[in-house]
């Protein structure tokens, strides 16, 4: 409902539902939902219609897991749209770690968007028409090497930080810093800001629409199209909520 919110705790592998999310009300914890053990470390999620939740598949078997509101796995669908055929065949868990994604679903237009935390990949699934668009930006796919233990170690860039599908467009935050620069700066004692200072906007078909460069770095965003505002979460400040007026 409009007065409730779901929160994911990926360390405890559970979702929590709160009610009373409205002005003048006090939030109330309604329930904890433990996710099925086969759902390996859910990284992000969204509500898909009334009785289902969609979660990126961290195991590497498929692209998404579809889960009921009791935390039980219903099915898995899709695959990673990578050109790395060797990783698809031999290193799927590491591939899934490298392709871990933020997702958002808009039930009004049926668009599910996924953006990679590493690299520069946007996927757009139109659940009403069954179409799937993959947009690989100029900075390429998530890059990684496989450790002896089978883990994926990132070697390319930090990419997207959040995504929101509105009724008319797809809004994302983007960082673009290389891990090489991050390591070099750390060795020099230079503390880089958390988050990205760019917002990329795409059409509902995944075509680039516009870009904004910010005067701060944000991890998350909420777009209020009706009031022409974007709210951001800047974890580098004591007062982390920032507001941008769209031109």
VONU-688443 format. One record per residue: x, y, z of N, C-alpha, C in turn. Coordinates in steps of 0.2 Angstrom, whole numbers, plus 5000, padded with zeros to 4 digits. Example, Ala and Ser with C-alpha at 12.3 -4.5 7.8 and 13.67 -1.06 7.14 Angstrom:
// VONU-688443
506649725039506249785039506649845039;506449895035506849955036506450005039;
// end
This chain:
// VONU-688443
500449945000500050005000500450065000;500150124999500550184999500850205006;500550175011500750195018501150145021;501550105017501950045019502650045015;503150025018503750015015504149955017;504449925012504849865013505549875013;505949845017506649855018507049795018;507549795014507949725013508649735018;508749675022509349665026509649615023;510149625018510549565015510949525019;511249555025511649515029511249465033;510549485035510149435038509749395033;509749415026509349385021508649385023;508349445024507649445026507449515024;506749525023506449585021505949605027;505949665028505449695034504949745031;504349735033503849775031503649825037;503549895035503349945040502749975038;502249985042501650025040501750095043;501250135042501150205045501650245042;501850245035502350285032501950345029;501750395033501450445030501550505036;501450565033501450625038501050615043;501250635049500850635055500750565058;501050505055501050445058501650415060;501650365065502250335067502350265064;502950255060503050195057503050135062;502750085060502650025064502949955061;503349925064503549855061503049805061;502849785055502349735054502549665054;503149655050503349585049504049575047;504349525049505049505046504849445041;505149445035505049395030505749365029;505849305031506549275030506549245022;507049265019507149235012507349165012;507149125007507349055006508049055006;508349005009509148995009509448995002;509048964997509348964991509549034988;509149084990509249154988509949184991;510449174987511149194990511149274991;511249294997511349364998511049414993;510349424994510049464990510249534990;510449564984510849634984510349694984;509749684980509249734979508649694978;508049734978507449694977506849754975;506349734972505749774972505149734972;504549764974503949734974503649724966;503449664965503149654958502449634959;502049684958501349664959501149654966;500649624968500449614975500849554978;500949504975501149444979501849414977;502249464973502849434971503349494972;504049464973504549514974505049484969;505449534965505949514961506649534964;507149494963507749504966508349474961;508849514960509349494955509649424958;509849384954510049314956510849324957;511049314963511749314965512149254964;511749194963512049134962512449124955;512149164950512449154944512049104939;511549074942511149034938510749064933;510449124935509949164930510049234932;509649274929509749354930509249374936;508649344937508249364942507949304945;507749314952507349274956506649304957;506149264957505449284958505249254964;505049294969504949264976504249284978;503949244982503249264985503349304991;502749334994502849375000503049345006;503049275006503249235012504049215011;504349245006505049235005505249165001;504749134998504849074995505049084987;505549044985505749054978505249024973;504949064968504449034964504749014957;505249054955505549034948506149084947;506549064942507149104940507049114933;507249174930507249194923507849234921;507949224914508449274911509149244912;509549284909510349274909510649334908;511349334910511749394909511949404902;511749464900511949484893512649504892;513049464894513849474893514149444887;514649474884515049444879515549394881;515649394888516149344891515849274891;515949244886515649174885516049124890;516649134891517049094896516849094903;516649154905516349164912515749134912;515249144907514649114907514649034908;515249004905515248934905515648904911;516148944914516548924919516548954926;516349024926516349064932515749104934;515149064933514549104934514449134941;514649104947514649144953515049214953;515649204950516049264950515749314945;515449294940515049334935514449374938;514149334942513549364945513749414950;514349404954514549454958514749524955;515049514949515249574945514649604942;514149574940513549604937513049614942;513149624949512649634954512349704952;511749704953511349764950510849794955;510749854954510149894957509549884952;508949874955508349874950507849914953;507349934948506749964950506149944945;505549934948505049914944504449964944;504149984939503550034939502949994937;502449974941501949934939501449974934;501450044934501050074930501150064922;501850064921502050054914502349984912;502449944918502749874917503449874915;503849934917504549934915504949914921;505349864920505849844925506549864923;506949904926507649924924508149894929;508749874926509249854930509849884928;510249914933510949944931511449914935;512049904932512649864936513049914940;513149884946513549924951514249934948;514549894944515149894941515049904934;515549934930515449944923514849994921;514549984915514150034912513650004908;513149964912512649924908511949944911;511449954907510749964908510349914905;509949884908509449834905508749864906;508349854901507649874902507249814900;506749794904506349744903505649774903;505249764898504549784897504149724899;503849724905503549654907502849654903;502549704900501949704897502049684890;502549704886502649684879503149624879;503549604884504049554884504649574880;504749634879505449654876505949664881;506549664879507149664883507749704879;507949764882508449804879509049804883;509649794880510249804884510649864881;510849904885511249964883511949964887;512449954883513149954886513450014884;513650054889513950124888514650124886;514950174885515650184883516150154887;515950144894516450114899516350044899;515950014895515949944895515649904900;515649834899515349784904515749784911;515449754916515849744922516449704921;517049734923517649694922517949664929;518149604928518349564934518849514933;519249484938519649424938519349384943;519449314942519249264946519749244951;519649244958520149224963520149154963;520649124967520749054967520149024971;519749064975519249034978518549044974;518649074968518049074964517649144964;517949184968517549254969517749304963;517349344962517449394957517749454960;518349474957518749534960518649594955;518349644956518249704951518949734949;518949744943519549774940519449834936;518849854934518649904930518449964933;517849984933517550044936516950034941;516850084945516250084949515750114945;515150094944514650114939514050154942;513450114941512850144944512750134951;512350184954512250184961511550174963;511050194959510350184960510050194953;509350174953508950184947508250194950;507850234946507150234947506750244940;506250204940505850204934505250244935;505150304932504550344933504050334928;503550374927503050354922503250374915;503850414915504050444908504750424907;505150404911505850404910506250354915;506850344914507250304919507850344921;507850354928508350404931508950354935;509550374934510050334937510650384940;510950354945511550394947512150354945;512750394943513250354940513950384943;514450344944515050364947515650364942;515850304939516350304934517050304936;517250304942517950304945518250234944;518850234942519150164941519450144947;519450074948519750044954520450054955;520850064949521550084949521650154953;521250204951521250264954521050264961;520550224963520350214970520850194974;521250144972521750114976522350164976;522550194971523050244971522950304976;522350324976522150374980522150354988;521950294989521950264996522650264998;523150244994523850234996524150304997;523850354994524150424995523750455001;523350425004522950455009522350495007;522150495001521650534998520950504999;520550535003519850495004519350524998;519150474994518750494989518050494992;517550544989516850544991516450484989;516050464994515550404992515050424987;514850384982514350404978514550434971;514150454967514250484961513950554960;514250594955514050664955513750674948;513450614945513150614938512450584939;511950614936511350584935511250574927;511050514925510950494918510250474917;509850504912509150494911509050464905;508650404904508550364898507750364897;507650354891506850344889506650274892;506050264892505850194894506050134890;506350154884506650104879507350104880;507650144885508350134886508850184882;508550234878508950274874509150334879;509750354878509950414882509550474881;509350514886508950574886509250634888;509550634894509950694896510450674902;510850714903511350704909511350764913;511450754920511550814925512150794928;512550854929513150844934513050884940;513150854946512950884952513550914956;513450954961513950984964514050944971;513850884971513950844977513850774974;514050724979514050654977513450614981;513050584977512450544980512450474979;512250434984512150364983511450344980;510950374982510250354980509950424978;509350404975508950464972508150444972;507750494973507050494972506850544968;506450534962506250584957505550594959;505350664960504750684960504550724954;504250684949504150724942503650774943;503150764947502550814948502850884950;503350884954503650944957504250964953;504450924949505150934945505750934950;505750884954506250884959506650814959;507250814961507650754963507850764970;507750714974508050704981508550654980;509150674984509750634984509950614991;510350564991510650544998511350554997;511650605001512350615001512650595008;512950535008513250505014513850545016;514150585012514750625014514550685019;513950695020513750755024513350735030;513350785035513050765042512250765040;512050815036511350815034511350785027;511150725026511250685020510750695014;510150725016509650735011509750795007;509850795001509950854996509350854991;509250914989508650924984508950964978;508750934972508950974966508250994962;508251044959507751074955507951064948;507551024944507651004937507551064933;508051084928507951134924507351134919;
// end
